[in-house]
Amino acid sequence: MWKMREGKVSKSEEEEKGEAEYHSKDFDWEDLRADVENHPSFVHHFQFHIQSSSSSCSSSSQPDSDAWKRFHIRHSSGKFFKERRYLLKEFPELVSCKEENCKVLEVGCGNGSTVLPILRGNETAVVYACDCSSETLARAKEIVDASNVIASEQRFRPFYCDFPVTGFPSWLACNRCRGPSLRVQHTCVSDAGVNDNKAGSEDSYSLKESGCCIGGVDFVALIFTLSAIPHRQMPVAIKECFSVLKPGGLLLFRDYGLYDMTMFRFDPEQRVGPREYMRSDGTLSYFFCLDTVRDLFVGAGFIELELDYCCINSVNHRNGKSMRRVWVHGKFQKHV
Ligand SMILES: C[S@@+](CC[C@H](N)C(=O)[O-])C[C@H]1O[C@@H](n2cnc3c(N)ncnc32)[C@H](O)[C@@H]1O
C-alpha cells in the first residue's frame, strides 16, 4: 500500500509493521472522533460546499482511472511493493477455503501486494487480479514470477479492467451466472486457460473448452481500491463485485477509515466531496465511516458478517511521532 503526500510516495506505516506486531485496537475510534471534531484546525474537513471547480464528477473527457494509469507509469520501479503479511490473519478464510482450486478475484491489484500472500497461503488457490493500469499488471506479474510461489503461471491470472465503467468480463461470470440462477450450477466450465495475449491486456484469458465462463469466484478482495474510485461510482462497483461472486461467496474489504491521520494532510481545496479528496496527481482518496460501508454493501445485496474500525498507533521511527491510523475492516457474504 502507498502513502501519498504531495510529491511524495512512501510505504504506509501499516505495511512497515511485521506480522508479529499485528494488532487492531490501540485506541477507541469514538475518542479520536471527539478529538478531531473539536479541533479548530480541522473544521474545513467537516463543512462542505459544492464548488463547480472541485467536484468529483469528471470535469474533463478523461476517464477517472487515467490518473491511476499515470501514477503507475511514474512509479514504474515497483519499489512500493510490500507484501501484506497481515492479510491472512484478517481473512483466514482465504487459507481455510475447502474448495478445490478456490477462486479469488482481487480488484485493483496494483503491484500484487495482496495477491502474493494469497498465492503463498493457499497453494491451490487461483487468483484472478484486475487493474486499470497495464503497467502495474505487468509489474505484478514480474513480482509474482520472481517469487517462489508454486505454479504461479497457472495460479496468477492478471487482466485489465476499469471495473466501475465496463464491469467485469463475461468469462468471469456470464449473464446467466450473475443472476439468481447462479445457485444452479449450469454448464459453465470451471476453469479458464491463458491465451497468448500479454498480461494485462483485456480478455487475457479465453476458455479452453466451449463453456461460457468460469462460473464466478469464491472471494472478492477489495483492499484499498474502493477509496481509489469516485464516490459516485461506488454503488455500481460493489454491485458488480456482488454479481461475480458465487452464492455464499465472501467479499473481503479493507480501506481508509474516517479520521485516519492521512485525511488531515489534505488542504481544503483538495476536497472534492464529503470525505473525498483528490491528490495533485489526480488520484482520489475516500475515508469511510462504518455506516457508509454498511449502506453500500447491504444496499448491493450483501449480508454483513464483520465490520469495524481498525485503530493503530503507528510510531514514525525517524521522528518518534505517534500517528493515529484508522482502517475499516469488513467481511460481507452473498446469500447462499
Ligand atoms: C491504492 S491501490 C491498492 C492496490 C492493492 N489492492 C493493494 O492491496 O495494495 C488502488 C489500485 O486500484 C486501481 N484502480 C483505481 N481505479 C480503478 C478502476 N477504475 N478499475 C480498476 N482498478 C482501479 C489502481 O490502479 C491501484 O492499483
The ligand as an SDF file (V2000), in Angstrom:
LIG
                    3D

 27 29  0  0  0  0  0  0  0  0999 V2000
   -4.2790    2.0680   -3.5220 C   0  0  0  0  0  0  0  0  0  0  0  0
   -4.0390    0.8560   -4.7270 S   0  0  0  0  0  0  0  0  0  0  0  0
   -4.3450   -0.7010   -3.9260 C   0  0  0  0  0  0  0  0  0  0  0  0
   -3.5960   -1.8510   -4.5690 C   0  0  0  0  0  0  0  0  0  0  0  0
   -3.7950   -3.2540   -3.9830 C   0  0  0  0  0  0  0  0  0  0  0  0
   -5.1800   -3.6100   -3.8490 N   0  0  0  0  0  0  0  0  0  0  0  0
   -3.0610   -3.4700   -2.6810 C   0  0  0  0  0  0  0  0  0  0  0  0
   -3.5560   -4.2290   -1.8470 O   0  0  0  0  0  0  0  0  0  0  0  0
   -2.0020   -2.8990   -2.4960 O   0  0  0  0  0  0  0  0  0  0  0  0
   -5.5250    1.0760   -5.6900 C   0  0  0  0  0  0  0  0  0  0  0  0
   -5.4680    0.3270   -7.0010 C   0  0  0  0  0  0  0  0  0  0  0  0
   -6.7320    0.4360   -7.6480 O   0  0  0  0  0  0  0  0  0  0  0  0
   -6.5150    0.5990   -9.0290 C   0  0  0  0  0  0  0  0  0  0  0  0
   -7.6940    1.2380   -9.6140 N   0  0  0  0  0  0  0  0  0  0  0  0
   -8.1010    2.5220   -9.4590 C   0  0  0  0  0  0  0  0  0  0  0  0
   -9.2180    2.7490  -10.1790 N   0  0  0  0  0  0  0  0  0  0  0  0
   -9.5170    1.5700  -10.8080 C   0  0  0  0  0  0  0  0  0  0  0  0
  -10.5390    1.1690  -11.7240 C   0  0  0  0  0  0  0  0  0  0  0  0
  -11.4690    2.0460  -12.1220 N   0  0  0  0  0  0  0  0  0  0  0  0
  -10.5430   -0.1070  -12.1750 N   0  0  0  0  0  0  0  0  0  0  0  0
   -9.5850   -0.9900  -11.7700 C   0  0  0  0  0  0  0  0  0  0  0  0
   -8.5880   -0.6650  -10.9240 N   0  0  0  0  0  0  0  0  0  0  0  0
   -8.5550    0.6080  -10.4410 C   0  0  0  0  0  0  0  0  0  0  0  0
   -5.2660    1.4650   -9.1060 C   0  0  0  0  0  0  0  0  0  0  0  0
   -4.6220    1.3890  -10.3640 O   0  0  0  0  0  0  0  0  0  0  0  0
   -4.4300    0.8930   -7.9760 C   0  0  0  0  0  0  0  0  0  0  0  0
   -3.5670   -0.1150   -8.4200 O   0  0  0  0  0  0  0  0  0  0  0  0
  1  2  1  0
  2  3  1  0
  2 10  1  0
  3  4  1  0
  4  5  1  0
  5  6  1  0
  5  7  1  0
  7  8  2  0
  7  9  1  0
 10 11  1  0
 11 12  1  0
 11 26  1  0
 12 13  1  0
 13 14  1  0
 13 24  1  0
 14 15  1  0
 14 23  1  0
 15 16  2  0
 16 17  1  0
 17 18  1  0
 17 23  2  0
 18 19  1  0
 18 20  2  0
 20 21  1  0
 21 22  2  0
 22 23  1  0
 24 25  1  0
 24 26  1  0
 26 27  1  0
M  CHG  2   2   1   9  -1
M  END
$$$$
